[in-house]
Amino acid sequence: MRTAQQILADSAVIAVVGASRDPLKSAHSVPLQMQRHGWRIIPVNPIADELFGERVYRTLADIPHPVDLVNVFRPAEDAVEVVRQAVAIGAPAVWLQLDIISPEARRIAEEAGIEYVENRCLAVERAVGALTRLGG
């Protein structure tokens, strides 16, 4: 299994479930920061139409192309269903943001062979690892 930083470094397209329109929320600022460092961000939100200059999809299943990583900004009780959806679309990895922990979601991911990270922030890991996708 890859480390959290390896998963992030190997991912080019990140679907962000729970991406927010509110610039004061981390579900907005973190994906925006990742986009500014070169990752393609695909927002998933049932009520928005466009975020970060990208079309917003209602569910993971609506995304018409593969994603490398599913990043979750939803409460822990919602993570189980998000991980089930990630399995259904064939995502290779799932990442639950800081303070989101779900033993059941972890079990589902592990049984499906999907790499799983929880209770960690993409932006922090990007900064600590000095990771970028710009120019490559």
VOMI-95526 format. One record per atom (N, C-alpha, C): residue in one letter; atom name; x, y, z. Coordinates in nm, 4 decimals, m for minus. Layout:
<recs>
REC tormar rose        x        y        z
REC      A   CA        X        Y        Z
...
</recs>
This chain:
<recs>
REC tormar rose        x        y        z
REC      M    N   0.0829  m0.1188   0.0000
REC      M   CA   0.0000   0.0000   0.0000
REC      M    C   0.0877   0.1257   0.0000
REC      R    N   0.0425   0.2237  m0.0758
REC      R   CA   0.1145   0.3492  m0.0835
REC      R    C   0.0870   0.4346   0.0408
REC      T    N   0.1791   0.5227   0.0712
REC      T   CA   0.1563   0.6184   0.1790
REC      T    C   0.0575   0.7244   0.1296
REC      A    N   0.0070   0.8049   0.2229
REC      A   CA  m0.0846   0.9126   0.1860
REC      A    C  m0.0194   1.0063   0.0844
REC      Q    N   0.1048   1.0425   0.1074
REC      Q   CA   0.1730   1.1323   0.0132
REC      Q    C   0.1949   1.0663  m0.1225
REC      Q    N   0.2222   0.9345  m0.1241
REC      Q   CA   0.2381   0.8656  m0.2526
REC      Q    C   0.1063   0.8635  m0.3293
REC      I    N  m0.0035   0.8380  m0.2579
REC      I   CA  m0.1347   0.8392  m0.3223
REC      I    C  m0.1598   0.9753  m0.3859
REC      L    N  m0.1337   1.0805  m0.3115
REC      L   CA  m0.1548   1.2155  m0.3616
REC      L    C  m0.0622   1.2464  m0.4791
REC      A    N   0.0638   1.2105  m0.4678
REC      A   CA   0.1599   1.2363  m0.5756
REC      A    C   0.1223   1.1620  m0.7035
REC      D    N   0.0638   1.0434  m0.6900
REC      D   CA   0.0274   0.9616  m0.8059
REC      D    C  m0.1076   0.9987  m0.8657
REC      S    N  m0.1827   1.0836  m0.7990
REC      S   CA  m0.3171   1.1202  m0.8441
REC      S    C  m0.3116   1.2500  m0.9246
REC      A    N  m0.3780   1.2495  m1.0396
REC      A   CA  m0.3872   1.3715  m1.1198
REC      A    C  m0.5279   1.4306  m1.1135
REC      V    N  m0.6295   1.3432  m1.1031
REC      V   CA  m0.7692   1.3855  m1.1033
REC      V    C  m0.8324   1.3469  m0.9705
REC      I    N  m0.8823   1.4474  m0.8985
REC      I   CA  m0.9409   1.4255  m0.7667
REC      I    C  m1.0872   1.4660  m0.7694
REC      A    N  m1.1766   1.3708  m0.7421
REC      A   CA  m1.3185   1.4021  m0.7252
REC      A    C  m1.3384   1.4429  m0.5798
REC      V    N  m1.3979   1.5593  m0.5577
REC      V   CA  m1.4170   1.6114  m0.4221
REC      V    C  m1.5655   1.6069  m0.3875
REC      V    N  m1.6024   1.5074  m0.3058
REC      V   CA  m1.7411   1.4910  m0.2642
REC      V    C  m1.7674   1.5838  m0.1456
REC      G    N  m1.8640   1.6730  m0.1641
REC      G   CA  m1.8933   1.7717  m0.0605
REC      G    C  m1.8229   1.9034  m0.0836
REC      A    N  m1.7694   1.9229  m0.2033
REC      A   CA  m1.7065   2.0511  m0.2362
REC      A    C  m1.8067   2.1627  m0.2095
REC      S    N  m1.7599   2.2717  m0.1493
REC      S   CA  m1.8483   2.3794  m0.1052
REC      S    C  m1.8332   2.5055  m0.1887
REC      R    N  m1.9446   2.5774  m0.2020
REC      R   CA  m1.9433   2.7081  m0.2672
REC      R    C  m1.8935   2.8162  m0.1716
REC      D    N  m1.8928   2.7883  m0.0430
REC      D   CA  m1.8583   2.8871   0.0599
REC      D    C  m1.7063   2.8991   0.0732
REC      P    N  m1.6473   3.0120   0.0333
REC      P   CA  m1.5009   3.0253   0.0384
REC      P    C  m1.4436   3.0225   0.1798
REC      L    N  m1.5269   3.0329   0.2816
REC      L   CA  m1.4791   3.0273   0.4199
REC      L    C  m1.4670   2.8842   0.4715
REC      K    N  m1.5170   2.7873   0.3964
REC      K   CA  m1.5113   2.6472   0.4399
REC      K    C  m1.3902   2.5761   0.3791
REC      S    N  m1.3363   2.4828   0.4556
REC      S   CA  m1.2222   2.4060   0.4043
REC      S    C  m1.2617   2.3231   0.2828
REC      A    N  m1.3893   2.2877   0.2698
REC      A   CA  m1.4362   2.2124   0.1531
REC      A    C  m1.4344   2.2979   0.0262
REC      H    N  m1.4011   2.4238   0.0398
REC      H   CA  m1.3785   2.5123  m0.0746
REC      H    C  m1.2297   2.5451  m0.0871
REC      S    N  m1.1691   2.5870   0.0232
REC      S   CA  m1.0307   2.6336   0.0171
REC      S    C  m0.9308   2.5219  m0.0130
REC      V    N  m0.9534   2.4027   0.0415
REC      V   CA  m0.8592   2.2922   0.0168
REC      V    C  m0.8609   2.2490  m0.1299
REC      P    N  m0.9792   2.2190  m0.1887
REC      P   CA  m0.9765   2.1825  m0.3310
REC      P    C  m0.9214   2.2937  m0.4203
REC      L    N  m0.9530   2.4186  m0.3871
REC      L   CA  m0.9009   2.5301  m0.4655
REC      L    C  m0.7482   2.5350  m0.4581
REC      Q    N  m0.6937   2.5136  m0.3397
REC      Q   CA  m0.5483   2.5117  m0.3252
REC      Q    C  m0.4872   2.3966  m0.4059
REC      M    N  m0.5510   2.2794  m0.4010
REC      M   CA  m0.4990   2.1649  m0.4767
REC      M    C  m0.5012   2.1956  m0.6262
REC      Q    N  m0.6076   2.2602  m0.6715
REC      Q   CA  m0.6182   2.2974  m0.8126
REC      Q    C  m0.5060   2.3954  m0.8502
REC      R    N  m0.4792   2.4885  m0.7633
REC      R   CA  m0.3741   2.5880  m0.7903
REC      R    C  m0.2355   2.5250  m0.7959
REC      H    N  m0.2212   2.4077  m0.7370
REC      H   CA  m0.0929   2.3358  m0.7409
REC      H    C  m0.0912   2.2280  m0.8486
REC      G    N  m0.1925   2.2283  m0.9363
REC      G   CA  m0.1859   2.1458  m1.0553
REC      G    C  m0.2773   2.0254  m1.0626
REC      W    N  m0.3506   1.9940  m0.9578
REC      W   CA  m0.4419   1.8799  m0.9634
REC      W    C  m0.5699   1.9217  m1.0339
REC      R    N  m0.6298   1.8309  m1.1092
REC      R   CA  m0.7621   1.8571  m1.1656
REC      R    C  m0.8639   1.8194  m1.0597
REC      I    N  m0.9473   1.9132  m1.0245
REC      I   CA  m1.0491   1.8936  m0.9225
REC      I    C  m1.1843   1.8783  m0.9909
REC      I    N  m1.2535   1.7691  m0.9589
REC      I   CA  m1.3885   1.7445  m1.0087
REC      I    C  m1.4830   1.7552  m0.8895
REC      P    N  m1.5578   1.8653  m0.8777
REC      P   CA  m1.6460   1.8826  m0.7628
REC      P    C  m1.7710   1.7952  m0.7729
REC      V    N  m1.8105   1.7401  m0.6587
REC      V   CA  m1.9333   1.6620  m0.6480
REC      V    C  m2.0178   1.7275  m0.5389
REC      N    N  m2.1331   1.7795  m0.5804
REC      N   CA  m2.2201   1.8531  m0.4889
REC      N    C  m2.3607   1.8517  m0.5495
REC      P    N  m2.4621   1.8161  m0.4719
REC      P   CA  m2.5967   1.8028  m0.5301
REC      P    C  m2.6651   1.9346  m0.5653
REC      I    N  m2.6094   2.0494  m0.5239
REC      I   CA  m2.6819   2.1742  m0.5502
REC      I    C  m2.6055   2.2789  m0.6301
REC      A    N  m2.4779   2.2631  m0.6488
REC      A   CA  m2.3999   2.3618  m0.7256
REC      A    C  m2.3908   2.3191  m0.8720
REC      D    N  m2.3652   2.4138  m0.9604
REC      D   CA  m2.3491   2.3835  m1.1022
REC      D    C  m2.2041   2.3966  m1.1487
REC      E    N  m2.1302   2.4907  m1.0874
REC      E   CA  m1.9903   2.5104  m1.1233
REC      E    C  m1.9127   2.5538  m0.9994
REC      L    N  m1.7963   2.4953  m0.9819
REC      L   CA  m1.7039   2.5319  m0.8750
REC      L    C  m1.5626   2.5224  m0.9301
REC      F    N  m1.4772   2.6128  m0.8916
REC      F   CA  m1.3359   2.6100  m0.9308
REC      F    C  m1.3195   2.6097  m1.0826
REC      G    N  m1.4192   2.6647  m1.1541
REC      G   CA  m1.4145   2.6663  m1.2996
REC      G    C  m1.4457   2.5318  m1.3624
REC      E    N  m1.4939   2.4379  m1.2850
REC      E   CA  m1.5255   2.3025  m1.3324
REC      E    C  m1.6752   2.2764  m1.3184
REC      R    N  m1.7274   2.1957  m1.4067
REC      R   CA  m1.8653   2.1489  m1.3936
REC      R    C  m1.8770   2.0666  m1.2654
REC      V    N  m1.9875   2.0841  m1.1950
REC      V   CA  m2.0142   2.0068  m1.0734
REC      V    C  m2.1039   1.8887  m1.1095
REC      Y    N  m2.0704   1.7726  m1.0556
REC      Y   CA  m2.1513   1.6530  m1.0758
REC      Y    C  m2.2298   1.6236  m0.9492
REC      R    N  m2.3468   1.5678  m0.9653
REC      R   CA  m2.4339   1.5395  m0.8510
REC      R    C  m2.3844   1.4209  m0.7686
REC      T    N  m2.3307   1.3182  m0.8366
REC      T   CA  m2.2794   1.1980  m0.7700
REC      T    C  m2.1509   1.1549  m0.8383
REC      L    N  m2.0767   1.0675  m0.7741
REC      L   CA  m1.9562   1.0119  m0.8370
REC      L    C  m1.9911   0.9385  m0.9659
REC      A    N  m2.1039   0.8698  m0.9676
REC      A   CA  m2.1443   0.7926  m1.0858
REC      A    C  m2.1692   0.8818  m1.2073
REC      D    N  m2.1979   1.0095  m1.1857
REC      D   CA  m2.2234   1.1017  m1.2964
REC      D    C  m2.0966   1.1494  m1.3659
REC      I    N  m1.9822   1.1301  m1.3047
REC      I   CA  m1.8556   1.1763  m1.3645
REC      I    C  m1.8243   1.0860  m1.4840
REC      P    N  m1.8076   1.1440  m1.6040
REC      P   CA  m1.7947   1.0624  m1.7248
REC      P    C  m1.6546   1.0099  m1.7547
REC      H    N  m1.5607   1.0275  m1.6627
REC      H   CA  m1.4243   0.9805  m1.6869
REC      H    C  m1.3663   0.9288  m1.5554
REC      P    N  m1.2584   0.8536  m1.5627
REC      P   CA  m1.1983   0.7992  m1.4399
REC      P    C  m1.1416   0.9086  m1.3504
REC      V    N  m1.1415   0.8805  m1.2211
REC      V   CA  m1.0755   0.9677  m1.1241
REC      V    C  m0.9693   0.8853  m1.0521
REC      D    N  m0.8655   0.9516  m1.0064
REC      D   CA  m0.7561   0.8831  m0.9383
REC      D    C  m0.7777   0.8743  m0.7879
REC      L    N  m0.8565   0.9685  m0.7354
REC      L   CA  m0.8747   0.9784  m0.5914
REC      L    C  m1.0100   1.0412  m0.5634
REC      V    N  m1.0819   0.9844  m0.4656
REC      V   CA  m1.2065   1.0437  m0.4185
REC      V    C  m1.1774   1.1057  m0.2822
REC      N    N  m1.1904   1.2373  m0.2748
REC      N   CA  m1.1660   1.3125  m0.1522
REC      N    C  m1.3014   1.3464  m0.0904
REC      V    N  m1.3164   1.3201   0.0402
REC      V   CA  m1.4469   1.3304   0.1048
REC      V    C  m1.4496   1.4426   0.2083
REC      F    N  m1.5390   1.5377   0.1848
REC      F   CA  m1.5700   1.6457   0.2791
REC      F    C  m1.7152   1.6287   0.3238
REC      R    N  m1.7479   1.5172   0.3804
REC      R   CA  m1.8822   1.4885   0.4295
REC      R    C  m1.8676   1.4297   0.5689
REC      P    N  m1.9742   1.4366   0.6504
REC      P   CA  m1.9670   1.3773   0.7841
REC      P    C  m1.9372   1.2273   0.7774
REC      A    N  m1.8789   1.1774   0.8838
REC      A   CA  m1.8393   1.0357   0.8891
REC      A    C  m1.9549   0.9422   0.8552
REC      E    N  m2.0755   0.9760   0.8989
REC      E   CA  m2.1892   0.8871   0.8711
REC      E    C  m2.2217   0.8795   0.7223
REC      D    N  m2.1815   0.9791   0.6432
REC      D   CA  m2.2013   0.9762   0.4984
REC      D    C  m2.0875   0.9061   0.4250
REC      A    N  m1.9759   0.8876   0.4920
REC      A   CA  m1.8570   0.8315   0.4265
REC      A    C  m1.8796   0.6899   0.3758
REC      V    N  m1.9592   0.6130   0.4465
REC      V   CA  m1.9848   0.4748   0.4050
REC      V    C  m2.0448   0.4718   0.2647
REC      E    N  m2.1464   0.5520   0.2409
REC      E   CA  m2.2096   0.5542   0.1086
REC      E    C  m2.1145   0.6105   0.0034
REC      V    N  m2.0364   0.7099   0.0380
REC      V   CA  m1.9404   0.7656  m0.0577
REC      V    C  m1.8377   0.6593  m0.0971
REC      V    N  m1.7897   0.5829  m0.0009
REC      V   CA  m1.6925   0.4774  m0.0323
REC      V    C  m1.7578   0.3696  m0.1193
REC      R    N  m1.8818   0.3361  m0.0911
REC      R   CA  m1.9520   0.2402  m0.1788
REC      R    C  m1.9579   0.2927  m0.3223
REC      Q    N  m1.9864   0.4209  m0.3368
REC      Q   CA  m1.9903   0.4809  m0.4705
REC      Q    C  m1.8518   0.4818  m0.5346
REC      A    N  m1.7485   0.5075  m0.4548
REC      A   CA  m1.6113   0.5057  m0.5072
REC      A    C  m1.5747   0.3666  m0.5576
REC      V    N  m1.6157   0.2643  m0.4845
REC      V   CA  m1.5934   0.1256  m0.5284
REC      V    C  m1.6655   0.1027  m0.6610
REC      A    N  m1.7897   0.1490  m0.6689
REC      A   CA  m1.8713   0.1265  m0.7888
REC      A    C  m1.8110   0.1905  m0.9134
REC      I    N  m1.7434   0.3049  m0.8996
REC      I   CA  m1.6841   0.3696  m1.0175
REC      I    C  m1.5406   0.3243  m1.0428
REC      G    N  m1.4886   0.2379  m0.9568
REC      G   CA  m1.3536   0.1868  m0.9774
REC      G    C  m1.2426   0.2810  m0.9355
REC      A    N  m1.2714   0.3721  m0.8434
REC      A   CA  m1.1668   0.4631  m0.7951
REC      A    C  m1.0592   0.3834  m0.7215
REC      P    N  m0.9330   0.4114  m0.7447
REC      P   CA  m0.8269   0.3356  m0.6782
REC      P    C  m0.7997   0.3764  m0.5338
REC      A    N  m0.8481   0.4956  m0.4938
REC      A   CA  m0.8180   0.5437  m0.3584
REC      A    C  m0.9270   0.6387  m0.3101
REC      V    N  m0.9459   0.6383  m0.1770
REC      V   CA  m1.0411   0.7278  m0.1110
REC      V    C  m0.9676   0.7973   0.0028
REC      W    N  m0.9992   0.9263   0.0218
REC      W   CA  m0.9323   1.0064   0.1239
REC      W    C  m1.0374   1.0845   0.2007
REC      L    N  m1.0536   1.0548   0.3296
REC      L   CA  m1.1441   1.1299   0.4162
REC      L    C  m1.0646   1.2409   0.4835
REC      Q    N  m1.1173   1.3617   0.4757
REC      Q   CA  m1.0490   1.4787   0.5279
REC      Q    C  m1.0322   1.4732   0.6802
REC      L    N  m0.9598   1.5698   0.7301
REC      L   CA  m0.9300   1.5835   0.8724
REC      L    C  m1.0572   1.5745   0.9564
REC      D    N  m1.0507   1.4969   1.0641
REC      D   CA  m1.1606   1.4756   1.1590
REC      D    C  m1.2732   1.3878   1.1052
REC      I    N  m1.2552   1.3253   0.9904
REC      I   CA  m1.3557   1.2322   0.9383
REC      I    C  m1.2979   1.0913   0.9510
REC      I    N  m1.3626   1.0114   1.0360
REC      I   CA  m1.3164   0.8755   1.0656
REC      I    C  m1.4357   0.7817   1.0568
REC      S    N  m1.4212   0.6713   0.9825
REC      S   CA  m1.5295   0.5754   0.9679
REC      S    C  m1.4743   0.4339   0.9546
REC      P    N  m1.4801   0.3552   1.0628
REC      P   CA  m1.4350   0.2163   1.0542
REC      P    C  m1.5097   0.1364   0.9474
REC      E    N  m1.6389   0.1632   0.9304
REC      E   CA  m1.7172   0.0909   0.8297
REC      E    C  m1.6728   0.1287   0.6886
REC      A    N  m1.6479   0.2561   0.6641
REC      A   CA  m1.5981   0.2982   0.5328
REC      A    C  m1.4620   0.2355   0.5052
REC      R    N  m1.3767   0.2313   0.6073
REC      R   CA  m1.2447   0.1680   0.5927
REC      R    C  m1.2597   0.0204   0.5552
REC      R    N  m1.3502  m0.0489   0.6226
REC      R   CA  m1.3716  m0.1918   0.5955
REC      R    C  m1.4155  m0.2128   0.4507
REC      I    N  m1.5103  m0.1317   0.4051
REC      I   CA  m1.5598  m0.1437   0.2678
REC      I    C  m1.4470  m0.1201   0.1677
REC      A    N  m1.3675  m0.0176   0.1908
REC      A   CA  m1.2557   0.0122   0.1011
REC      A    C  m1.1543  m0.1016   0.0993
REC      E    N  m1.1177  m0.1494   0.2176
REC      E   CA  m1.0178  m0.2565   0.2252
REC      E    C  m1.0680  m0.3834   0.1583
REC      E    N  m1.1952  m0.4175   0.1791
REC      E   CA  m1.2503  m0.5376   0.1162
REC      E    C  m1.2528  m0.5257  m0.0359
REC      A    N  m1.2662  m0.4031  m0.0852
REC      A   CA  m1.2686  m0.3801  m0.2298
REC      A    C  m1.1289  m0.3599  m0.2883
REC      G    N  m1.0273  m0.3545  m0.2028
REC      G   CA  m0.8909  m0.3337  m0.2505
REC      G    C  m0.8595  m0.1893  m0.2854
REC      I    N  m0.9357  m0.0969  m0.2289
REC      I   CA  m0.9134   0.0455  m0.2524
REC      I    C  m0.8261   0.1008  m0.1397
REC      E    N  m0.7268   0.1795  m0.1772
REC      E   CA  m0.6437   0.2431  m0.0745
REC      E    C  m0.7273   0.3479  m0.0021
REC      Y    N  m0.7013   0.3621   0.1275
REC      Y   CA  m0.7886   0.4407   0.2140
REC      Y    C  m0.7060   0.5256   0.3091
REC      V    N  m0.7383   0.6549   0.3128
REC      V   CA  m0.6760   0.7486   0.4055
REC      V    C  m0.7900   0.8188   0.4776
REC      E    N  m0.7761   0.8358   0.6092
REC      E   CA  m0.8781   0.9107   0.6819
REC      E    C  m0.8120   1.0032   0.7834
REC      N    N  m0.8881   1.1054   0.8224
REC      N   CA  m0.8443   1.1988   0.9248
REC      N    C  m0.7135   1.2691   0.8871
REC      R    N  m0.6996   1.3009   0.7579
REC      R   CA  m0.5832   1.3754   0.7109
REC      R    C  m0.6276   1.4751   0.6063
REC      C    N  m0.5578   1.5858   0.6008
REC      C   CA  m0.5924   1.6929   0.5074
REC      C    C  m0.5042   1.6867   0.3830
REC      L    N  m0.5687   1.6885   0.2666
REC      L   CA  m0.4936   1.6902   0.1402
REC      L    C  m0.3942   1.8061   0.1352
REC      A    N  m0.4406   1.9242   0.1729
REC      A   CA  m0.3551   2.0429   0.1627
REC      A    C  m0.2349   2.0343   0.2550
REC      V    N  m0.2540   1.9806   0.3740
REC      V   CA  m0.1414   1.9642   0.4673
REC      V    C  m0.0414   1.8643   0.4105
REC      E    N  m0.0896   1.7514   0.3627
REC      E   CA   0.0006   1.6498   0.3053
REC      E    C   0.0733   1.7043   0.1831
REC      R    N   0.0035   1.7839   0.1030
REC      R   CA   0.0681   1.8440  m0.0136
REC      R    C   0.1809   1.9359   0.0306
REC      A    N   0.1534   2.0174   0.1318
REC      A   CA   0.2536   2.1123   0.1808
REC      A    C   0.3716   2.0410   0.2462
REC      V    N   0.3425   1.9441   0.3319
REC      V   CA   0.4495   1.8711   0.4017
REC      V    C   0.5412   1.8002   0.3019
REC      G    N   0.4808   1.7419   0.1993
REC      G   CA   0.5593   1.6716   0.0984
REC      G    C   0.6117   1.7614  m0.0123
REC      A    N   0.5794   1.8916  m0.0060
REC      A   CA   0.6174   1.9873  m0.1106
REC      A    C   0.5769   1.9341  m0.2477
REC      L    N   0.4540   1.8780  m0.2554
REC      L   CA   0.4055   1.8161  m0.3775
REC      L    C   0.3401   1.9190  m0.4685
REC      T    N   0.3550   1.8954  m0.5973
REC      T   CA   0.2883   1.9788  m0.6981
REC      T    C   0.2711   1.8957  m0.8241
REC      R    N   0.1710   1.9288  m0.9013
REC      R   CA   0.1514   1.8636  m1.0306
REC      R    C   0.1775   1.9639  m1.1427
REC      L    N   0.2176   2.0849  m1.1068
REC      L   CA   0.2436   2.1873  m1.2074
REC      L    C   0.3627   2.1465  m1.2932
REC      G    N   0.3442   2.1626  m1.4225
REC      G   CA   0.4512   2.1303  m1.5147
REC      G    C   0.4726   1.9821  m1.5345
REC      G    N   0.3771   1.9002  m1.4869
REC      G   CA   0.3997   1.7574  m1.5062
REC      G    C   0.2818   1.6741  m1.4904
</recs>
